[in-house]
Amino acid sequence: MNGESDIVIAVRHLAAGYGDRQILRDISFEVRRGEVFVIIGGSGSGKSTLLKHIIGLFPPRQGEVWIEGENLLSAQGEARTRLLRRFGVVYQSGALFGSMTVAENVRLPLDEFTDLPEVVKEHVVSAKLKVVGLTGAAHLMPAELSGGMQKRVAIARAMALDPHILFLDEPSAGLDPITAAGLDALISQLSRYFGITFVIVTHDLGSINAIADRVIMLDAQSGTILAEGRPAELREHSANPSVQRFFNRQAIPGQTMSEVKFYGSKDQ
Amino acid sequence: MTESPTTAVQTEVQAQEGGRVTVVLRGALDVQTMGGLWRELEARLRPLKAAALEVDATALRLCGGGGLALLRFLKTGGFTPMAKVTVRGLGEDLDQLLWLFADEDSEAAATERRRTPSLPEEVGTSVRASVRDLREQIAFLGKMAAELAGAMVHPERFRWREVKRLCITAGANALPIVSLLSLLVGLMIGFESAAPLAQFGAQIFIANMVGFGAVRELGPMMTAIMLAGRSGAAFAAEIGTMKVNEELAALTTMGLDPIRFLALQRVTAGMILTPLLTVYTMLAGMLGGTLVMLGLGFSISEIYNQMTASVHLHDIRFGLSKSIVFGAIFSGVGCLRGFQTGQGPIAVGVSATRAVVSSILLIILADTVFAAVGFLVS
């Protein structure tokens, strides 16, 4: 094992925010090849913001993002496009193109970025849909699919070009526990079968315990990483009260109805 | 895992006695490397007429699952239709996945498409949709009339603040563009009519043409069509998005009628702002014609006298009456199309388009009726 080449994503001293609001400060971490890396944190802690900055949707205020040894932020033109093709992104809503069938959604990246013969593309689409367990749904429109099926199609589309890394933003949001568990199982299988590296933003404890190899927890107050490690380690051994509260699903003291200070009250 | 994921895929084809062929695949197989490999295997395997094919995938790494397509094609005899195919070295999990995948009836799955309806079916579906649409329009019209009557009886329940907001966004904000376009159309009519009228020495009648046209036709029609494109489409998109986001369902389950809560204010705003904007359109159109006439050497007093002689109060009343009806049409149709929105973001776009097309059609239809009735009455 070559230690250096084993690092597929390196985030160095990343700081980000919107307008006057600073959300993330000095975030640094590394993701290893083939692992399921999960970013956790409470609502408003900047999980999705971090993800959007790693995938290059927004430029960070400071810091660097390295994908497979190449700096995403300094890459331009064709080099950037080539780098972007090494990863796929699954958005929280699925973001499927509503005017296209399931098969057309999955096929779109193949049409745009490969010169595969038509027959091969058809077989690849068929293989992708098989992998995500949606054989037979090729001709359906996204509006005809359940939430869980839409997420699976979104994964198939994100995998269309056989990326090395998949980013998922809240994959289990809005799904029932059984469907969410099915999605977790799919992520584990994809990681095991094809060696895909996963970076997942979630606050679903069930998913974290089921699939995460390593997690980082973001702190909404400081905008920094509060804890990093294996889920079991953090759950069992972390002395940080915020981490303990997260893993044990405990409310923050002062936020129960009898204690909360309402916005607009005179003592605010 | 230590192997770089970009290692190119390699193949080795060994033909043995008795029609036995072995294909050894090595490296990382993904959609980028598969095209070349697919073509190479096709070129080398098809002529061999193999009786047995063994695919050795021990040193092959599937990246992302695209390579499964090739393995499945090999396993189902795509290149070697007469051969018994075995794939080894994939590992238990992937082997099972490939076995399940290869077992599926790919032809049946591929041909499972939507059936194209026949011509009579399409005609029938289209007629049914038109009848349903007409029924919905009539029901909506009746409901709106009832709600308007109800609002007059109980004006305290009417959301005037929302009407004011809509009048500002759909009306006041549209004033510059409506005025500019009307001015330009007034100029255009002036220029176009100047040459033919000059042949008869009757250029003074440009004032009649522009004044009469702006008050009776140009003003109400131009305003209504511009508002249909600008504000009617916005009403449809706004209500359509609310439907897609289940906000209409939330209103209904709260016991609030979406028509009373959303459409009533919009239609009222449409009926108030259209005649107001029409006044500006009339004035801007007449100003356009006046500018052309000033350029032709007529004096302001000549133009004024000619215009006031040709345009009467009942013409202005007629134009404004039409504009109230047109305002009700574009705002009502915009709301109706919004309520008829289907599922997904495309449905919102479809609703906005339908709102504009239906509004313009109905406005011109109504204008024709007004013209015919006006002619018969006069």
Contacts between the chains, C-beta under 8 A, distances in Angstrom:
chain1	res1	chain2	res2	distance
A	1	B	1	7.2
A	1	B	2	5.4
A	2	B	2	6.1
A	5	B	2	7.6
A	5	B	4	6.8
A	6	B	1	7.5
A	6	B	2	7.9
A	33	B	1	5.9
A	34	B	1	5.5
A	98	B	344	4.0
A	98	B	345	5.4
A	98	B	346	4.7
A	99	B	346	5.2
A	110	B	31	6.5
A	114	B	31	5.6
A	114	B	32	6.7
A	114	B	35	6.7
A	115	B	35	6.1
A	116	B	31	6.6
A	116	B	34	6.8
A	116	B	35	4.6
A	116	B	38	7.7
A	117	B	35	7.0
A	117	B	38	7.2
A	117	B	39	7.7
A	120	B	34	6.8
A	120	B	35	6.4
A	120	B	38	5.4
A	120	B	69	6.8
A	120	B	70	7.9
A	122	B	110	6.7
A	123	B	69	3.8
A	123	B	70	7.5
A	123	B	72	6.9
A	123	B	73	5.8
A	123	B	106	8.0
A	124	B	31	5.9
A	124	B	34	7.5
A	124	B	66	5.1
A	124	B	69	4.5
A	126	B	69	6.7
A	126	B	72	8.0
A	126	B	106	6.3
A	126	B	109	6.9
A	126	B	110	7.2
A	127	B	65	5.8
A	127	B	66	6.4
A	127	B	68	4.2
A	127	B	69	4.0
A	127	B	72	6.6
A	127	B	101	7.0
A	128	B	65	6.1
A	128	B	66	7.2
A	130	B	68	7.1
A	130	B	97	7.6
A	130	B	100	7.8
A	130	B	101	4.9
A	130	B	104	7.3
A	131	B	65	4.3
A	131	B	68	6.8
A	131	B	97	7.5
A	135	B	104	6.0
A	135	B	109	6.0
A	136	B	109	5.9
A	136	B	112	6.7
A	138	B	109	6.8
A	138	B	110	7.7
A	138	B	112	7.3
A	139	B	112	5.8
A	139	B	113	5.3
A	139	B	114	6.1
A	141	B	344	7.9
A	142	B	344	6.9
A	143	B	342	7.8
A	143	B	343	4.2
A	143	B	344	4.4
A	159	B	64	5.1
A	159	B	65	6.2
A	159	B	66	7.9
A	160	B	31	7.2
A	160	B	66	7.8
A	161	B	30	7.6
A	161	B	31	5.7
A	161	B	32	7.2
A	161	B	64	7.5
A	161	B	66	7.8
A	162	B	30	3.4
A	162	B	31	5.0
A	162	B	32	7.1
A	162	B	63	4.6
A	162	B	64	3.0
A	162	B	65	7.0
A	162	B	66	4.5
A	162	B	67	7.6
A	163	B	64	6.2
A	164	B	5	5.1
A	164	B	63	6.9
A	164	B	64	7.9
A	189	B	93	7.4
A	190	B	65	7.5
A	192	B	93	6.7
A	193	B	62	7.1
A	193	B	65	7.4
A	193	B	93	5.7
A	193	B	94	5.6
A	193	B	97	7.0
A	194	B	62	5.6
A	194	B	63	6.0
A	194	B	64	5.3
A	194	B	65	5.7
A	195	B	1	6.2
A	195	B	5	7.7
A	195	B	61	7.0
A	195	B	63	7.1
A	196	B	63	7.9
A	196	B	64	6.4
